[in-house]
Amino acid sequence: MSVIQNTAKRRLAAGELSLGMGLRQARTVDIAAIAKTLDFDWLFIDMEHNSMDVGVASQIAMAALGVGIAPIVRVPGKEHYHASRLLDAGAQGIVVPHVDTAQEAERVVSNCKYPPIGHRSVAGAQPQLSFKNLPTGEATRLVNDETLVVVMLETPAAIANAEAIAAVQGVDVLLIGFNDLCAEMGVPGDFGGDKARAACAAVVAACRKHGKHPGIGGVYDHKLMQKFIDMGARFILSGSDISFMMAGGRDRMSFLRSLKI
């Protein structure tokens, strides 16, 4: 096969849950194999909320391609070079935060997709193609097909514009960022409240109408995750490396501190 398949997109296309692991602390390439062994479908390489630089993110993306887990990068801003540099380095998807309008979503697609869908600059050797020398037209088509474009909806304005955003050609996923959204709605942390539920319902309806995939991030309570999945969420940020490490460490220390000696 000429192109490395995007496992996150494959799960979504099959109507299954597409499950990702957030990277906040990891800085070494072994995290890709670890996440694959844990049965995640994609890595959420977070460049918005930590100090990870392009070099580290690129190395993790290359390692992820090698073990068959999709490297998806949340870039720190909407400028075209944030997306293009990581895609050129092997990312199979880009998450852009704080997308409020269809016009912003169109710019995201333009930055992430080669012509004729977008206006991404054509690079040379493609990591996603294992650096095979293919005709340019074929290479750009194959990479376009495997590139996942994710826009984050994190404000009431974004939710109000969900249907217009979902209608944008080239957008694959509308990912609700519940932490910022609930804060913006005046109900910080109230992920189980009526406002959060209504926001999710609006995004799910917009996605169903336009053939896109709804996603959730920031919600890790099991009952609430089940609730939003039952409503239709399929692209699920399942937690981060630091939360998993702290949960495991807390459980072990609780056990050890309880021992009588």
C-alpha positions in Angstrom: 0.0 0.0 0.0 1.3 3.4 -1.0 -0.1 5.3 2.0 -0.1 4.7 5.7 -3.7 4.3 6.8 -5.1 6.7 9.3 -6.6 4.5 12.1 -8.6 7.4 13.5 -10.4 8.0 10.2 -10.9 4.2 9.6 -12.7 3.9 13.0 -15.0 6.9 12.2 -15.8 5.6 8.7 -16.8 2.3 10.2 -19.2 4.0 12.6 -17.1 3.0 15.6 -15.6 4.9 18.5 -12.3 6.6 17.6 -10.3 6.8 20.8 -7.4 9.1 21.4 -4.8 9.6 24.2 -3.7 13.1 25.0 0.0 13.9 25.3 0.8 16.6 27.8 3.9 15.3 29.5 5.4 12.8 27.1 8.5 13.9 25.2 10.0 10.7 23.9 8.9 8.5 21.0 8.2 5.4 23.0 4.8 6.9 23.9 3.6 5.9 20.5 4.2 2.2 21.0 2.8 2.5 24.6 -0.5 4.0 23.3 -0.7 1.4 20.6 -0.3 -1.4 23.1 -3.1 0.2 25.2 -5.3 0.0 22.1 -5.8 3.7 21.4 -6.5 4.7 17.8 -4.8 8.1 17.8 -2.5 10.3 19.7 -3.6 13.8 20.6 -0.3 15.6 20.4 -1.1 18.8 22.3 0.9 21.8 21.2 -1.6 24.3 22.6 -1.4 23.6 26.3 2.1 22.6 26.9 5.7 23.4 26.0 6.2 20.7 23.4 8.1 22.1 20.4 7.8 21.2 16.7 10.9 18.9 16.8 9.5 16.7 19.6 6.0 16.6 18.1 7.5 15.6 14.7 9.5 12.8 16.2 6.5 11.4 18.1 4.4 11.7 14.9 7.0 9.7 12.9 7.1 7.0 15.6 3.3 6.8 15.6 3.2 6.2 11.9 5.7 3.4 12.3 3.5 1.5 14.9 0.1 2.1 13.3 -1.4 4.7 15.6 -2.6 8.0 14.0 -0.6 11.1 15.1 -3.1 13.9 15.4 -1.7 17.3 16.5 -3.5 20.1 18.2 -1.7 23.2 16.9 -1.5 26.4 19.0 -3.1 28.7 16.5 -4.9 29.2 13.2 -1.8 30.4 11.2 -1.1 28.1 8.2 2.4 27.2 9.2 1.3 25.6 12.4 -0.6 23.0 10.5 1.7 22.6 7.4 4.9 22.1 9.4 3.4 19.2 11.4 1.7 17.7 8.4 5.0 17.8 6.5 6.6 16.1 9.4 4.2 13.1 9.5 1.0 14.2 11.3 -2.1 12.5 9.9 -4.5 15.0 11.3 -4.7 18.6 12.7 -6.9 19.9 15.5 -7.4 23.6 15.4 -8.7 25.2 18.6 -11.3 28.0 18.9 -13.0 27.8 15.6 -16.1 29.9 15.8 -17.3 30.4 12.2 -17.6 28.6 8.9 -15.1 31.1 7.4 -12.5 30.1 10.0 -13.2 26.4 9.3 -12.7 27.1 5.6 -9.3 28.5 6.3 -8.4 25.5 8.4 -9.2 23.2 5.5 -7.3 25.4 3.1 -4.2 25.1 5.3 -4.5 21.4 5.8 -5.5 20.0 2.4 -3.7 20.0 -0.9 -5.5 21.3 -4.1 -8.2 21.0 -5.3 -9.7 20.9 -1.8 -7.4 23.4 -0.1 -4.2 25.4 -0.7 -1.6 23.6 1.3 1.8 24.0 -0.1 3.1 20.8 -1.8 6.1 19.4 0.1 8.7 17.0 -1.1 9.0 13.5 0.4 6.0 12.5 2.4 6.4 10.6 5.7 2.7 9.5 5.3 3.8 7.7 2.1 6.9 6.2 3.7 8.9 8.6 1.5 8.0 6.7 -1.6 8.5 8.6 -4.9 5.0 8.9 -6.4 3.7 11.3 -9.0 2.7 14.5 -7.3 -1.0 14.2 -8.2 -1.2 10.7 -6.8 0.8 11.7 -3.6 -1.3 14.7 -2.8 -4.6 12.8 -3.4 -3.5 9.9 -1.1 -2.3 12.2 1.7 -5.5 14.3 1.4 -7.6 11.2 1.8 -5.8 10.2 5.0 -5.6 13.6 6.6 -8.1 14.2 9.4 -9.3 17.8 9.8 -10.7 18.6 13.2 -12.1 21.9 14.4 -12.7 22.6 18.0 -16.0 24.3 19.1 -15.4 26.1 22.4 -17.7 29.1 22.6 -21.5 29.7 22.4 -20.9 31.4 19.0 -19.3 28.2 17.7 -22.2 26.1 18.8 -24.6 28.5 17.2 -22.6 28.2 14.0 -22.3 24.4 14.2 -24.4 23.6 11.2 -22.6 26.1 9.0 -19.2 24.8 10.2 -20.3 21.2 9.6 -21.3 22.1 6.0 -17.7 23.1 5.2 -16.2 20.7 2.7 -13.0 19.1 4.0 -13.9 19.3 7.7 -14.1 15.8 9.2 -14.7 16.3 12.9 -16.4 18.9 15.1 -14.8 18.5 18.5 -16.5 20.1 21.5 -14.0 21.4 24.0 -16.1 21.2 27.0 -13.8 23.0 29.4 -13.6 26.2 27.5 -17.2 26.0 26.3 -18.7 25.6 29.8 -16.5 28.4 31.1 -17.7 30.6 28.2 -21.3 29.7 28.9 -20.9 30.7 32.5 -21.1 27.2 33.9 -17.5 26.2 34.4 -17.1 22.5 34.9 -20.8 21.7 34.6 -20.3 19.1 31.9 -23.5 17.3 33.0 -25.8 20.3 32.9 -28.5 21.4 30.5 -26.3 23.8 28.6 -23.6 21.2 27.9 -26.2 18.7 26.8 -27.9 21.1 24.5 -24.5 22.1 22.9 -23.7 18.4 22.3 -27.1 17.8 20.8 -26.7 20.8 18.4 -23.3 19.6 17.2 -24.5 16.0 16.8 -27.4 17.2 14.7 -25.2 19.4 12.6 -22.8 16.5 12.0 -25.5 14.0 11.1 -27.0 16.5 8.6 -23.7 17.1 6.8 -22.0 13.7 7.2 -19.4 14.8 9.7 -18.3 13.2 13.0 -19.0 14.8 16.4 -16.3 14.6 19.1 -15.9 15.4 22.8 -12.9 16.5 24.8 -12.4 17.5 28.5 -15.1 15.1 29.8 -13.7 12.1 31.6 -16.4 11.0 34.1 -17.5 7.6 32.9 -21.2 8.3 33.2 -21.0 11.6 31.3 -18.8 10.0 28.6 -21.5 7.3 28.2 -24.2 10.0 28.0 -22.4 11.9 25.2 -21.5 8.8 23.3 -25.2 7.7 23.5 -26.1 11.1 22.0 -23.8 10.4 19.1 -20.2 11.5 19.9 -17.7 9.2 18.2 -14.3 11.0 18.2 -13.4 10.7 21.9 -10.4 12.3 23.6 -10.2 9.6 26.3 -7.7 11.3 28.7 -4.1 12.4 28.9 -0.8 10.9 29.9 -0.7 12.9 33.0 -4.2 12.0 34.2 -3.5 8.3 33.6 -0.1 8.5 35.4 -1.7 10.3 38.4 -4.6 7.9 38.5 -2.2 4.9 38.5 0.1 6.5 41.0 -2.7 7.5 43.3 -4.2 4.0 43.3 -0.8 2.5 44.1 0.0 4.9 46.9 -3.4 4.5 48.4 -2.7 0.8 48.6 0.8 1.2 50.0 -0.2 3.8 52.6 -3.0 1.5 53.8 -0.6 -1.3 54.7 0.0 -2.1 58.4 3.7 -2.7 59.2 
